[in-house]
Amino acid sequence: MPLNFSNLIGRSLNNFHDLTWNVFNEDAGDTYIIEKRLTASGEFTPEYRTSATVSRTSNTYNIKLPSAGSSATFYRLKIISASGKINYSSVVKLTNNNINILKAFVSKQNLYVELPYDAQMISLYNTDGKLMLKQGLTTTNVGVIRVPLNRFAKGTIVVKVHGKTGVSVSKVVY
């Protein structure tokens, strides 16, 4: 069966960049190379290399690399199958301050949430921790979304946005 992988996922943690990827139908000898560049258009150079030692139906890889200061670092995964076929992941851009900051505010009877770049789901909770709303987000939900609040009781609302790299939280008063 052909080697398959899910996208490279990266996040900044303190002064490190944490990179994770999953593979399926892995064969002994498949090679994974994390490549990086320090500018948006520069050449990629190898940063980390590992190879599968046994065949597996699925496997997860994780590596922590020192960050390059406050400037952006671009990563991609180069995959060389045991048969010699080469594939690349999409490019991941990380910085030391690559934190998903959640901005949320209430205006009249609406909640406005500025979504982080990797937002996948939004959840609203009251102060007792009771789930009031849970809604999946699609790629069309970019920028700021509006959530009507007229069906919810007034009070403090905890807004959680779940993304590929974690959860961002904010509190608003309605």
N, C-alpha and C positions, 0 to 999 in steps of 0.2 A: 504494500500500500504506500502511496506517496506521503512524504513528510508534510505535515501541516503545522502551522503555528498561529497563535493569537498575537495581536499587536503588542509591541513593546510598550510597557507602561513605566513611566518615570515620575518621581517626586523628589522634592528637596527635603532633606532632613538634617537640620543643623548645618554642618559644613560638608555634607555628603549628598551625592545623588544616588538614589535607590532605584535600580532598574530591575524589572521583572518581566518574564515572558513564559508562556506555556507552549509546549509542543505536543503533537499527537502523532502516533505511528512512527516513533523515533527508532532509528537503526543504529547499531554500534558503528562508530566512525562518523556520524553526522557531526558537523563542526559549527559552532556558534561564535561569532566575533562581534563584540560591541565596538563600533567605530564612533569617533567623535570629531567634531570640528568646533572652532571657537568663533567663527563668523557665519553669517547666514549663507554665504556663497563660497566659503572655503572648501578645501579638499578634506575628505574624511580620512582619518588615520586610525589604525587598530589601537584599541585601548585595553581590551580584555579578550581572551580566547579560551574556550573550553570545548571538549568533545564528549559525545556520548560513549560510554564504555560498554553498555549493554543495550539490547533492544527493549523498548517499553511502549505500551499503548499510549501513555501520557506521562509528562514530566514537567515540573516547574523549575525554572532557574531564577536566581536572584543574585545580584551583585551590588555592592556599595562602593562607589568611587568618590574620591575627594572632589569637591566642586572647584571650579576655576575662579573663585572670588565672586564678585557681584555681577560680572558680565554673563551673558547668555552662553550656554553650552548646548550644542546640538548633538543628539545621539541617534544612531540607527543600528539595527541588528542585521548582520550579514550571515546568512545561513547557507552552508555548503553541505548538501546531502552526501551520503556515502557514495552515491553514484556520480557525484561531481556537479549536480545541478545547483545553481546559485540563485538565491532569492534575497530580497531586502525587505525589512519592515518599513513602516512609515517613520518619518523623522519626529523625534521628541525634543522639544526645547525646554531647558530647565535653567533656572537662576537660583541664587541663594535665597532670594525673596519670592520664590515661586509658590506663594501661599494662596490658597483659594479664599479670598476675602469675600464674605457675603454681605452685600448691602441690601437692606430692606427698610421700607418706610410705609406708613399709612397716610393716605390722603382721602378725606371724606369716608366713603365706605369701601375702599379698595386697598389691598395690600400690593405694593410694587416690590418686586425682587429682581435685583440685577444678578443674573445667573453667572456662576463661574464657567470657564471655557469648557469644562468636562461634565456639566450637569446632566444627570440621568433621571432623577426623581426629586420631587419636593414633598415634604411632609410638614403639616402644621399641628402643634400640640398646645393644649391649654396648660396652665401652671400646675395642674394636678397630674400632668403627664398623659392625659387622655388624647388619643389621636383624633383630630378633627377633620383632616384631609390628607389623602395620600394620592399623588398624581404622577404618572410617568411623564417624562419629557422626551421630546424628539429633537432631531437636528433643526427643526423649524422653530423650536423654542430657544432662540438665541437672544442675547441682549437682556431687555427688561420684560418680565411678564407681569400681568395684572391678575390678581385673585380677588373676586368679589367677596366681601366679608359680611354682607347683610344677613346671612343665615347663621352667623356665629354670635355668641354672647360677647359683650364688650369685656375687655380685660387684657392681660398680657398674653401674647402669642409667641411661642417658640417656633422659629422657622428653621427647618433642616433641609439642606440640599445635598443629596447624595451624588457623588461623581465617581469617576474611575479611580481617582487618587485619594479619595477619602470623603469625609462629611464636613460641610461648613455649616455653622450655626449662628443665628442672630435672634435677638428678642426685640419685639415691637409692642407698643401699647395701642390698643384699639378702643 
